[in-house]
Amino acid sequence: MHRLMEGLRLLEALPDATLVVSGGSRRADEAPVAQGYAAAAQVARIRERDPQGEIVRVG
């Protein structure tokens, strides 16, 4: 979570930047961690600054 918060801080400081979140799961029946990170970023109002949906999920 600390990495995500630092990423959000940097995104605020560098508004032209793109937030990339990553993280998989150990089990096929579990959602990748990246989905949780992306959801947390959206809750933190990143969607308002990212109307094009450029939050990238890799996982």
C-alpha positions as CSV (number, residue, x, y, z in Angstrom):
1,M,0.0,0.0,0.0
2,H,2.9,2.3,0.7
3,R,4.0,2.0,-3.0
4,L,0.6,2.9,-4.2
5,M,0.4,6.0,-2.0
6,E,3.8,7.1,-3.2
7,G,2.6,6.6,-6.8
8,L,-0.5,8.7,-6.1
9,R,1.7,11.4,-4.6
10,L,4.0,11.4,-7.6
11,L,1.0,11.5,-10.0
12,E,-0.2,14.6,-8.2
13,A,3.2,16.2,-8.5
14,L,3.6,15.2,-12.2
15,P,0.1,15.5,-13.7
16,D,1.3,14.4,-17.2
17,A,2.5,11.1,-15.7
18,T,0.6,7.8,-16.1
19,L,-0.1,5.6,-13.1
20,V,0.8,2.0,-13.8
21,V,-0.1,-0.6,-11.1
22,S,1.0,-4.2,-11.2
23,G,0.6,-7.4,-9.1
24,G,-0.6,-10.8,-9.8
25,S,-2.1,-13.5,-7.5
26,R,-0.7,-16.9,-6.5
27,R,-4.0,-18.7,-7.2
28,A,-6.0,-18.7,-10.5
29,D,-9.3,-18.2,-8.6
30,E,-8.1,-15.0,-6.9
31,A,-8.2,-11.5,-8.4
32,P,-4.8,-10.0,-9.2
33,V,-3.5,-7.5,-6.7
34,A,-3.3,-4.9,-9.5
35,Q,-7.1,-4.9,-9.6
36,G,-7.3,-3.8,-6.0
37,Y,-4.6,-1.2,-6.5
38,A,-6.4,0.2,-9.5
39,A,-9.7,0.3,-7.6
40,A,-8.0,2.1,-4.7
41,A,-6.5,4.7,-7.1
42,Q,-10.0,5.3,-8.5
43,V,-11.4,5.8,-5.1
44,A,-8.6,8.3,-4.4
45,R,-10.2,10.4,-7.1
46,I,-7.7,9.5,-9.8
47,R,-10.6,8.9,-12.2
48,E,-11.4,12.7,-12.0
49,R,-7.9,13.4,-13.3
50,D,-7.9,10.4,-15.6
51,P,-11.0,10.8,-17.7
52,Q,-9.6,8.7,-20.5
53,G,-9.1,5.7,-18.2
54,E,-5.4,5.6,-18.6
55,I,-4.8,3.8,-15.3
56,V,-2.9,0.7,-16.6
57,R,-3.3,-2.6,-14.9
58,V,-0.6,-5.3,-15.4
59,G,-1.0,-8.5,-13.5
